[in-house]
Amino acid sequence: MSTESNITITLTAGAAIDQFARVKLSAAKTVIEAVATDKAAYIGVAQTVAASGEVVTVALKGGYKTFKCIAEEALAVNAVLYAADAGKVKDTSNGNPIGTALEAATADGDIIECILLDQVAVVV
């Protein structure tokens, strides 16, 4: 994928999706309806109805856009991302999460599509 999208993204439904349902990524890089225990794990809200295998438009939560990022290590689709050296991202926890991986990375240096969260810098 490795594209950048503003506010909405088009993905394949991994199951039937109702319009305006909260959705999350599955390991197969499809979207499915989020359940109560997903809490913050959802990526947005479906803007259209879709049957399994059909395309669904998702409005990203927070009105965010997606970004291309450089992975520091192998990581899975839907991984919680953290800051890494050299401006890269990783899924090894080192403080507050900074985003979610929309693609898997197989090695250091892979370019992947991500949702990045707003962060407030703390000056010390």
C-alpha positions as YAML, in Angstrom:
chain: A
units: angstrom
residues:
- id: 1
  name: MET
  ca: [0.00, 0.00, 0.00]
- id: 2
  name: SER
  ca: [2.43, 2.73, 1.18]
- id: 3
  name: THR
  ca: [0.25, 5.63, 0.16]
- id: 4
  name: GLU
  ca: [-0.83, 8.68, 2.09]
- id: 5
  name: SER
  ca: [-4.51, 9.43, 2.67]
- id: 6
  name: ASN
  ca: [-6.27, 12.45, 4.12]
- id: 7
  name: ILE
  ca: [-9.02, 11.87, 6.68]
- id: 8
  name: THR
  ca: [-10.50, 8.80, 4.92]
- id: 9
  name: ILE
  ca: [-8.95, 5.58, 3.70]
- id: 10
  name: THR
  ca: [-10.38, 2.84, 1.51]
- id: 11
  name: LEU
  ca: [-9.88, -0.73, 2.71]
- id: 12
  name: THR
  ca: [-11.36, -4.18, 2.10]
- id: 13
  name: ALA
  ca: [-14.00, -5.45, 4.52]
- id: 14
  name: GLY
  ca: [-13.08, -8.73, 6.23]
- id: 15
  name: ALA
  ca: [-16.71, -9.27, 7.25]
- id: 16
  name: ALA
  ca: [-20.02, -7.45, 6.82]
- id: 17
  name: ILE
  ca: [-19.64, -3.83, 7.94]
- id: 18
  name: ASP
  ca: [-22.51, -1.54, 8.90]
- id: 19
  name: GLN
  ca: [-22.38, 2.13, 7.95]
- id: 20
  name: PHE
  ca: [-21.04, 4.23, 10.85]
- id: 21
  name: ALA
  ca: [-19.66, 1.21, 12.76]
- id: 22
  name: ARG
  ca: [-16.30, 1.60, 14.51]
- id: 23
  name: VAL
  ca: [-13.79, -0.58, 12.67]
- id: 24
  name: LYS
  ca: [-10.35, -2.01, 13.36]
- id: 25
  name: LEU
  ca: [-7.70, -3.69, 11.25]
- id: 26
  name: SER
  ca: [-7.45, -7.46, 11.21]
- id: 27
  name: ALA
  ca: [-4.16, -9.33, 10.86]
- id: 28
  name: ALA
  ca: [-5.13, -9.94, 7.20]
- id: 29
  name: LYS
  ca: [-5.16, -6.13, 6.58]
- id: 30
  name: THR
  ca: [-8.92, -6.03, 6.21]
- id: 31
  name: VAL
  ca: [-11.29, -4.08, 8.41]
- id: 32
  name: ILE
  ca: [-13.82, -5.62, 10.74]
- id: 33
  name: GLU
  ca: [-16.27, -4.11, 13.20]
- id: 34
  name: ALA
  ca: [-14.69, -3.27, 16.55]
- id: 35
  name: VAL
  ca: [-16.04, -4.82, 19.75]
- id: 36
  name: ALA
  ca: [-16.36, -3.24, 23.20]
- id: 37
  name: THR
  ca: [-12.98, -4.52, 24.41]
- id: 38
  name: ASP
  ca: [-11.18, -2.87, 21.47]
- id: 39
  name: LYS
  ca: [-11.56, 0.54, 23.12]
- id: 40
  name: ALA
  ca: [-8.77, 2.59, 21.48]
- id: 41
  name: ALA
  ca: [-7.74, -0.15, 19.00]
- id: 42
  name: TYR
  ca: [-10.20, 0.98, 16.33]
- id: 43
  name: ILE
  ca: [-8.88, 3.08, 13.43]
- id: 44
  name: GLY
  ca: [-12.06, 4.92, 12.51]
- id: 45
  name: VAL
  ca: [-15.71, 4.73, 11.46]
- id: 46
  name: ALA
  ca: [-17.10, 3.08, 8.32]
- id: 47
  name: GLN
  ca: [-18.71, 5.60, 6.00]
- id: 48
  name: THR
  ca: [-20.40, 3.01, 3.80]
- id: 49
  name: VAL
  ca: [-22.02, -0.40, 4.14]
- id: 50
  name: ALA
  ca: [-19.88, -3.26, 2.86]
- id: 51
  name: ALA
  ca: [-20.16, -7.02, 2.56]
- id: 52
  name: SER
  ca: [-17.11, -9.18, 3.21]
- id: 53
  name: GLY
  ca: [-14.59, -8.63, 0.42]
- id: 54
  name: GLU
  ca: [-16.06, -5.32, -0.68]
- id: 55
  name: VAL
  ca: [-14.36, -1.94, -0.41]
- id: 56
  name: VAL
  ca: [-15.31, 0.27, 2.53]
- id: 57
  name: THR
  ca: [-14.44, 3.91, 3.15]
- id: 58
  name: VAL
  ca: [-13.24, 4.59, 6.69]
- id: 59
  name: ALA
  ca: [-13.08, 8.05, 8.27]
- id: 60
  name: LEU
  ca: [-9.94, 7.96, 10.40]
- id: 61
  name: LYS
  ca: [-10.50, 8.71, 14.08]
- id: 62
  name: GLY
  ca: [-9.43, 12.18, 15.09]
- id: 63
  name: GLY
  ca: [-9.53, 13.37, 11.48]
- id: 64
  name: TYR
  ca: [-5.95, 12.20, 11.05]
- id: 65
  name: LYS
  ca: [-4.27, 11.44, 7.78]
- id: 66
  name: THR
  ca: [-1.94, 8.54, 7.11]
- id: 67
  name: PHE
  ca: [1.80, 8.89, 6.70]
- id: 68
  name: LYS
  ca: [4.62, 6.90, 5.18]
- id: 69
  name: CYS
  ca: [7.13, 6.00, 7.93]
- id: 70
  name: ILE
  ca: [10.39, 4.09, 8.11]
- id: 71
  name: ALA
  ca: [10.27, 0.99, 10.30]
- id: 72
  name: GLU
  ca: [13.22, 0.22, 12.57]
- id: 73
  name: GLU
  ca: [12.27, -3.44, 12.89]
- id: 74
  name: ALA
  ca: [9.84, -6.06, 11.65]
- id: 75
  name: LEU
  ca: [6.33, -5.32, 12.89]
- id: 76
  name: ALA
  ca: [2.78, -6.48, 12.23]
- id: 77
  name: VAL
  ca: [-0.26, -4.79, 10.76]
- id: 78
  name: ASN
  ca: [-2.14, -2.96, 13.54]
- id: 79
  name: ALA
  ca: [0.98, -2.77, 15.74]
- id: 80
  name: VAL
  ca: [1.09, 0.05, 18.26]
- id: 81
  name: LEU
  ca: [3.99, 2.28, 17.21]
- id: 82
  name: TYR
  ca: [6.64, 4.00, 19.32]
- id: 83
  name: ALA
  ca: [9.37, 6.47, 18.45]
- id: 84
  name: ALA
  ca: [12.73, 5.03, 17.37]
- id: 85
  name: ASP
  ca: [16.13, 6.56, 16.61]
- id: 86
  name: ALA
  ca: [16.86, 8.16, 13.24]
- id: 87
  name: GLY
  ca: [13.22, 9.25, 12.88]
- id: 88
  name: LYS
  ca: [11.98, 5.67, 12.53]
- id: 89
  name: VAL
  ca: [9.05, 3.84, 14.18]
- id: 90
  name: LYS
  ca: [9.03, 0.54, 16.08]
- id: 91
  name: ASP
  ca: [6.60, -1.64, 17.98]
- id: 92
  name: THR
  ca: [8.89, -2.16, 20.96]
- id: 93
  name: SER
  ca: [7.44, -0.12, 23.83]
- id: 94
  name: ASN
  ca: [9.55, 2.78, 25.08]
- id: 95
  name: GLY
  ca: [7.04, 5.23, 26.49]
- id: 96
  name: ASN
  ca: [3.89, 6.70, 25.01]
- id: 97
  name: PRO
  ca: [2.59, 5.22, 21.75]
- id: 98
  name: ILE
  ca: [2.74, 7.51, 18.72]
- id: 99
  name: GLY
  ca: [0.55, 5.65, 16.23]
- id: 100
  name: THR
  ca: [-0.68, 2.48, 14.54]
- id: 101
  name: ALA
  ca: [0.82, 0.50, 11.65]
- id: 102
  name: LEU
  ca: [-1.50, 0.04, 8.68]
- id: 103
  name: GLU
  ca: [1.04, -2.25, 7.00]
- id: 104
  name: ALA
  ca: [3.49, -4.88, 8.17]
- id: 105
  name: ALA
  ca: [7.25, -4.33, 7.97]
- id: 106
  name: THR
  ca: [9.59, -7.27, 7.43]
- id: 107
  name: ALA
  ca: [12.87, -5.50, 8.22]
- id: 108
  name: ASP
  ca: [14.63, -2.32, 9.29]
- id: 109
  name: GLY
  ca: [14.19, 0.34, 6.61]
- id: 110
  name: ASP
  ca: [10.83, -0.84, 5.24]
- id: 111
  name: ILE
  ca: [8.48, 2.01, 4.34]
- id: 112
  name: ILE
  ca: [5.01, 1.44, 5.79]
- id: 113
  name: GLU
  ca: [1.76, 3.37, 6.00]
- id: 114
  name: CYS
  ca: [0.87, 4.56, 9.51]
- id: 115
  name: ILE
  ca: [-1.63, 6.63, 11.45]
- id: 116
  name: LEU
  ca: [0.27, 8.96, 13.78]
- id: 117
  name: LEU
  ca: [-1.29, 10.45, 16.88]
- id: 118
  name: ASP
  ca: [-1.13, 14.12, 17.85]
- id: 119
  name: GLN
  ca: [1.59, 14.63, 20.40]
- id: 120
  name: VAL
  ca: [2.31, 17.60, 22.62]
- id: 121
  name: ALA
  ca: [6.02, 18.24, 23.06]
- id: 122
  name: VAL
  ca: [7.24, 18.66, 26.61]
- id: 123
  name: VAL
  ca: [10.20, 20.99, 26.90]
- id: 124
  name: VAL
  ca: [12.51, 20.14, 29.80]
...
